[in-house]
Amino acid sequence: MPSFDIVSEIDSVELRNAIDNSNRELATRFDFRNVEATFDLKESTAKLSAEDDFQLNQMMDILRGNLAKRGVDANAMEIKDAIHSGKNWYKDVEFKQGIDSLTAKKLVKSIKDQKLKVQASIQGEKIRVTGKKRDDLQQVIAWIKSADFEQPFQFNNFRD
């Protein structure tokens, strides 16, 4: 019976490269000359620090551009509020890994609402979709790509 898995993952190497490229771009930009501004990556959280709130917004634009160049979906970002501490401003950007239970339930319900002959089941941080026909599974993939769930999904482990 054909099946595939729906997952939400970010390539950590590409994320690291995007952060490094953003730091390099900060070093070359004229408007950030003599300004303490950095991007730091810890696990799946990027910490932006700058001297002004406006500069944080510019840094977010730089980060989004570099993520797009590296093929990392910007929908995976969860942007926290800016914090002013001392003379610097800080902003945390968390990158979502895996499908949380609320999103998984919403996704399974919407797959069932499509009235296709497939079964969707939650298995940890992924969703397994099985069906009798490969065409039904491909319709599910096409529908999920067109729907907006505010999180990027990948499809792997496709089996006939």
C-alpha angles and dihedrals in degrees: 000000000000118000143162138188128240111213137167111217137151123213101242093201092056090046090053090048092051091051091048091048089050091053090050091050091052090055092055101042117103095214090058095049112129090005125122102232127144145164116220126185122205115175102309098338124092117203117205119197129182141150095251139033091235090056090053089058090051089049090053089056090050091049093048091051093050092046089054091050090052094047097249112141112240090212087075090069121100107193118207125206120277115259124206113213122166109319096333136075121221133196128183121212114194120198114216117233121186130003115285118224096253093052091043092053091047091049094048091048092050091048089053090047089060089072093225120147095252136109122221122197132179114237110180109292095349137062122228116210119194132179142156096247129051089216091062090053091049090052089053091051092049091048094050091049090053095044122082114233095156090241131081117245130199127199119219143152092050108181133181 
